[in-house]
Amino acid sequence: MTEFKYVSLTVEDGVATIMVDHPPVNSLSAEVIRELREVVARIKADRAVKAAIITGAGRFFIAGADLREIAGIADARQGAELARQGERLLRDIELLEVPVIAAINGTCLGGGTELALACHLRIAGERSQIGQPEVNLGIIPGFGGTQRLPRVVGSARALEMILTGDPITGAEAKAAGLALENRLFGEICETRDMREGVGAFLEKRRPKFTDQ
């Protein structure tokens, strides 16, 4: 086990487990972000690691950025730099060549949701609380949430979550993602190209698509 002050890393049978333990709510302070970037770099360099899991200690996954640090931001430059540090961590996670799973074991808000969105897979308990409540604090998601959330739950639901700040449960999050996929699949089934593509496959010929 590799331990930092707020983050631990264990590797067993090719699976790396990253645990954030920053009481009381596992917030993403600048130090936690720095430690996580170092842990992710170690995983990237370890060819024995085939998958990674990120989770939080206790009742929280990650309940957001460190509000005390945000309250201490003096100007736009400092605020932008904090956002850049968070976004760099999320890009590090997103670009790992092994699958990264967010094990959402409890409250997952703000920066925690943004981190989960950067993972390749998300597993959440039905009673987990997931949301982007920044609007309630007079701020916006700063670590890429406005870009990644629409890709997972659709633009309409993402806009609703960001503008209202209302969290959803793990079960609702799953339904939101599958509902979008189901709807889009249904719409595709009405297209001529779908019928042409499937028909050509069954008839063992090359399809002639018309973009319709």
GUNU-524242 format. One record per residue (C-alpha): x, y, z; residue in three letters. Coordinates in steps of 0.5 Angstrom, whole numbers, plus 500, padded with zeros to 3 digits. Each point is the difference from the previous one (the first is absolute). Layout:
BEGIN
<r xx="X" yy="Y" zz="Z" aa="ALA"/>
...
//
This chain:
BEGIN
<r xx="500" yy="500" zz="500" aa="MET"/>
<r xx="502" yy="507" zz="498" aa="THR"/>
<r xx="498" yy="505" zz="505" aa="GLU"/>
<r xx="500" yy="508" zz="499" aa="PHE"/>
<r xx="497" yy="504" zz="505" aa="LYS"/>
<r xx="493" yy="500" zz="497" aa="TYR"/>
<r xx="500" yy="495" zz="495" aa="VAL"/>
<r xx="502" yy="492" zz="500" aa="SER"/>
<r xx="502" yy="496" zz="494" aa="LEU"/>
<r xx="500" yy="492" zz="501" aa="THR"/>
<r xx="501" yy="495" zz="494" aa="VAL"/>
<r xx="498" yy="493" zz="500" aa="GLU"/>
<r xx="499" yy="495" zz="494" aa="ASP"/>
<r xx="501" yy="506" zz="495" aa="GLY"/>
<r xx="494" yy="504" zz="503" aa="VAL"/>
<r xx="502" yy="507" zz="503" aa="ALA"/>
<r xx="496" yy="503" zz="506" aa="THR"/>
<r xx="500" yy="507" zz="501" aa="ILE"/>
<r xx="497" yy="502" zz="507" aa="MET"/>
<r xx="499" yy="508" zz="501" aa="VAL"/>
<r xx="499" yy="501" zz="508" aa="ASP"/>
<r xx="500" yy="507" zz="501" aa="HIS"/>
<r xx="495" yy="501" zz="506" aa="PRO"/>
<r xx="495" yy="502" zz="501" aa="PRO"/>
<r xx="497" yy="500" zz="493" aa="VAL"/>
<r xx="506" yy="498" zz="495" aa="ASN"/>
<r xx="500" yy="507" zz="497" aa="SER"/>
<r xx="505" yy="501" zz="494" aa="LEU"/>
<r xx="505" yy="505" zz="503" aa="SER"/>
<r xx="506" yy="502" zz="497" aa="ALA"/>
<r xx="504" yy="495" zz="504" aa="GLU"/>
<r xx="495" yy="494" zz="498" aa="VAL"/>
<r xx="501" yy="502" zz="493" aa="ILE"/>
<r xx="507" yy="500" zz="500" aa="ARG"/>
<r xx="500" yy="493" zz="503" aa="GLU"/>
<r xx="495" yy="497" zz="495" aa="LEU"/>
<r xx="504" yy="503" zz="494" aa="ARG"/>
<r xx="507" yy="496" zz="503" aa="GLU"/>
<r xx="496" yy="494" zz="501" aa="VAL"/>
<r xx="497" yy="500" zz="493" aa="VAL"/>
<r xx="507" yy="501" zz="498" aa="ALA"/>
<r xx="502" yy="494" zz="503" aa="ARG"/>
<r xx="495" yy="496" zz="498" aa="ILE"/>
<r xx="501" yy="502" zz="493" aa="LYS"/>
<r xx="508" yy="498" zz="501" aa="ALA"/>
<r xx="498" yy="493" zz="503" aa="ASP"/>
<r xx="499" yy="495" zz="494" aa="ARG"/>
<r xx="497" yy="495" zz="505" aa="ALA"/>
<r xx="494" yy="504" zz="501" aa="VAL"/>
<r xx="494" yy="498" zz="496" aa="LYS"/>
<r xx="495" yy="504" zz="503" aa="ALA"/>
<r xx="498" yy="505" zz="505" aa="ALA"/>
<r xx="495" yy="502" zz="505" aa="ILE"/>
<r xx="499" yy="506" zz="504" aa="ILE"/>
<r xx="496" yy="501" zz="506" aa="THR"/>
<r xx="499" yy="504" zz="506" aa="GLY"/>
<r xx="501" yy="498" zz="508" aa="ALA"/>
<r xx="494" yy="500" zz="504" aa="GLY"/>
<r xx="493" yy="503" zz="498" aa="ARG"/>
<r xx="502" yy="504" zz="494" aa="PHE"/>
<r xx="503" yy="499" zz="493" aa="PHE"/>
<r xx="503" yy="507" zz="499" aa="ILE"/>
<r xx="495" yy="506" zz="502" aa="ALA"/>
<r xx="503" yy="505" zz="496" aa="GLY"/>
<r xx="506" yy="505" zz="500" aa="ALA"/>
<r xx="503" yy="503" zz="506" aa="ASP"/>
<r xx="495" yy="506" zz="502" aa="LEU"/>
<r xx="505" yy="503" zz="505" aa="ARG"/>
<r xx="505" yy="500" zz="494" aa="GLU"/>
<r xx="495" yy="503" zz="495" aa="ILE"/>
<r xx="498" yy="505" zz="506" aa="ALA"/>
<r xx="507" yy="503" zz="500" aa="GLY"/>
<r xx="500" yy="501" zz="492" aa="ILE"/>
<r xx="503" yy="507" zz="499" aa="ALA"/>
<r xx="499" yy="501" zz="493" aa="ASP"/>
<r xx="498" yy="497" zz="493" aa="ALA"/>
<r xx="507" yy="498" zz="499" aa="ARG"/>
<r xx="500" yy="496" zz="506" aa="GLN"/>
<r xx="493" yy="497" zz="499" aa="GLY"/>
<r xx="502" yy="498" zz="493" aa="ALA"/>
<r xx="507" yy="496" zz="502" aa="GLU"/>
<r xx="496" yy="496" zz="506" aa="LEU"/>
<r xx="495" yy="498" zz="494" aa="ALA"/>
<r xx="506" yy="498" zz="495" aa="ARG"/>
<r xx="503" yy="496" zz="506" aa="GLN"/>
<r xx="494" yy="496" zz="501" aa="GLY"/>
<r xx="499" yy="499" zz="492" aa="GLU"/>
<r xx="507" yy="498" zz="499" aa="ARG"/>
<r xx="498" yy="494" zz="505" aa="LEU"/>
<r xx="494" yy="498" zz="497" aa="LEU"/>
<r xx="503" yy="500" zz="493" aa="ARG"/>
<r xx="506" yy="496" zz="503" aa="ASP"/>
<r xx="494" yy="495" zz="502" aa="ILE"/>
<r xx="497" yy="500" zz="494" aa="GLU"/>
<r xx="506" yy="499" zz="496" aa="LEU"/>
<r xx="502" yy="494" zz="504" aa="LEU"/>
<r xx="501" yy="494" zz="495" aa="GLU"/>
<r xx="497" yy="495" zz="505" aa="VAL"/>
<r xx="492" yy="500" zz="502" aa="PRO"/>
<r xx="499" yy="505" zz="506" aa="VAL"/>
<r xx="494" yy="498" zz="504" aa="ILE"/>
<r xx="497" yy="506" zz="505" aa="ALA"/>
<r xx="497" yy="496" zz="506" aa="ALA"/>
<r xx="495" yy="505" zz="502" aa="ILE"/>
<r xx="498" yy="497" zz="508" aa="ASN"/>
<r xx="497" yy="506" zz="502" aa="GLY"/>
<r xx="499" yy="508" zz="499" aa="THR"/>
<r xx="503" yy="502" zz="493" aa="CYS"/>
<r xx="499" yy="507" zz="499" aa="LEU"/>
<r xx="504" yy="506" zz="496" aa="GLY"/>
<r xx="507" yy="498" zz="499" aa="GLY"/>
<r xx="498" yy="493" zz="502" aa="GLY"/>
<r xx="495" yy="499" zz="494" aa="THR"/>
<r xx="505" yy="504" zz="496" aa="GLU"/>
<r xx="506" yy="494" zz="502" aa="LEU"/>
<r xx="495" yy="495" zz="499" aa="ALA"/>
<r xx="498" yy="502" zz="493" aa="LEU"/>
<r xx="507" yy="500" zz="498" aa="ALA"/>
<r xx="500" yy="493" zz="502" aa="CYS"/>
<r xx="499" yy="495" zz="494" aa="HIS"/>
<r xx="494" yy="496" zz="505" aa="LEU"/>
<r xx="496" yy="502" zz="505" aa="ARG"/>
<r xx="497" yy="495" zz="506" aa="ILE"/>
<r xx="495" yy="504" zz="505" aa="ALA"/>
<r xx="496" yy="497" zz="505" aa="GLY"/>
<r xx="493" yy="502" zz="499" aa="GLU"/>
<r xx="500" yy="504" zz="506" aa="ARG"/>
<r xx="506" yy="504" zz="498" aa="SER"/>
<r xx="499" yy="508" zz="499" aa="GLN"/>
<r xx="503" yy="502" zz="493" aa="ILE"/>
<r xx="499" yy="507" zz="498" aa="GLY"/>
<r xx="504" yy="507" zz="498" aa="GLN"/>
<r xx="497" yy="505" zz="505" aa="PRO"/>
<r xx="505" yy="505" zz="499" aa="GLU"/>
<r xx="494" yy="505" zz="498" aa="VAL"/>
<r xx="498" yy="500" zz="507" aa="ASN"/>
<r xx="507" yy="503" zz="502" aa="LEU"/>
<r xx="500" yy="505" zz="494" aa="GLY"/>
<r xx="505" yy="497" zz="496" aa="ILE"/>
<r xx="500" yy="495" zz="494" aa="ILE"/>
<r xx="504" yy="493" zz="499" aa="PRO"/>
<r xx="507" yy="501" zz="499" aa="GLY"/>
<r xx="503" yy="494" zz="499" aa="PHE"/>
<r xx="497" yy="498" zz="493" aa="GLY"/>
<r xx="493" yy="498" zz="503" aa="GLY"/>
<r xx="496" yy="505" zz="495" aa="THR"/>
<r xx="504" yy="496" zz="494" aa="GLN"/>
<r xx="499" yy="493" zz="503" aa="ARG"/>
<r xx="494" yy="499" zz="503" aa="LEU"/>
<r xx="496" yy="501" zz="494" aa="PRO"/>
<r xx="503" yy="494" zz="497" aa="ARG"/>
<r xx="498" yy="496" zz="505" aa="VAL"/>
<r xx="493" yy="502" zz="502" aa="VAL"/>
<r xx="498" yy="504" zz="493" aa="GLY"/>
<r xx="500" yy="508" zz="500" aa="SER"/>
<r xx="493" yy="501" zz="502" aa="ALA"/>
<r xx="501" yy="496" zz="507" aa="ARG"/>
<r xx="507" yy="503" zz="501" aa="ALA"/>
<r xx="497" yy="507" zz="499" aa="LEU"/>
<r xx="495" yy="499" zz="505" aa="GLU"/>
<r xx="505" yy="497" zz="505" aa="MET"/>
<r xx="505" yy="506" zz="499" aa="ILE"/>
<r xx="495" yy="505" zz="500" aa="LEU"/>
<r xx="496" yy="497" zz="506" aa="THR"/>
<r xx="505" yy="497" zz="504" aa="GLY"/>
<r xx="495" yy="495" zz="502" aa="ASP"/>
<r xx="504" yy="493" zz="501" aa="PRO"/>
<r xx="498" yy="493" zz="498" aa="ILE"/>
<r xx="500" yy="493" zz="502" aa="THR"/>
<r xx="505" yy="495" zz="498" aa="GLY"/>
<r xx="493" yy="496" zz="497" aa="ALA"/>
<r xx="498" yy="507" zz="496" aa="GLU"/>
<r xx="507" yy="501" zz="497" aa="ALA"/>
<r xx="500" yy="493" zz="497" aa="LYS"/>
<r xx="493" yy="501" zz="498" aa="ALA"/>
<r xx="502" yy="507" zz="497" aa="ALA"/>
<r xx="506" yy="497" zz="496" aa="GLY"/>
<r xx="496" yy="494" zz="497" aa="LEU"/>
<r xx="494" yy="504" zz="499" aa="ALA"/>
<r xx="504" yy="504" zz="495" aa="LEU"/>
<r xx="503" yy="494" zz="496" aa="GLU"/>
<r xx="493" yy="497" zz="500" aa="ASN"/>
<r xx="497" yy="506" zz="497" aa="ARG"/>
<r xx="506" yy="501" zz="495" aa="LEU"/>
<r xx="500" yy="493" zz="498" aa="PHE"/>
<r xx="492" yy="500" zz="499" aa="GLY"/>
<r xx="501" yy="506" zz="495" aa="GLU"/>
<r xx="506" yy="497" zz="496" aa="ILE"/>
<r xx="495" yy="494" zz="499" aa="CYS"/>
<r xx="495" yy="505" zz="496" aa="GLU"/>
<r xx="506" yy="502" zz="495" aa="THR"/>
<r xx="501" yy="497" zz="493" aa="ARG"/>
<r xx="507" yy="499" zz="501" aa="ASP"/>
<r xx="499" yy="495" zz="506" aa="MET"/>
<r xx="495" yy="496" zz="496" aa="ARG"/>
<r xx="505" yy="500" zz="494" aa="GLU"/>
<r xx="506" yy="498" zz="505" aa="GLY"/>
<r xx="497" yy="494" zz="503" aa="VAL"/>
<r xx="497" yy="498" zz="494" aa="GLY"/>
<r xx="507" yy="500" zz="496" aa="ALA"/>
<r xx="503" yy="496" zz="506" aa="PHE"/>
<r xx="494" yy="495" zz="500" aa="LEU"/>
<r xx="501" yy="499" zz="492" aa="GLU"/>
<r xx="507" yy="500" zz="501" aa="LYS"/>
<r xx="501" yy="506" zz="495" aa="ARG"/>
<r xx="504" yy="507" zz="501" aa="ARG"/>
<r xx="495" yy="505" zz="503" aa="PRO"/>
<r xx="498" yy="507" zz="495" aa="LYS"/>
<r xx="499" yy="505" zz="505" aa="PHE"/>
<r xx="496" yy="507" zz="499" aa="THR"/>
<r xx="501" yy="503" zz="506" aa="ASP"/>
<r xx="492" yy="500" zz="501" aa="GLN"/>
//
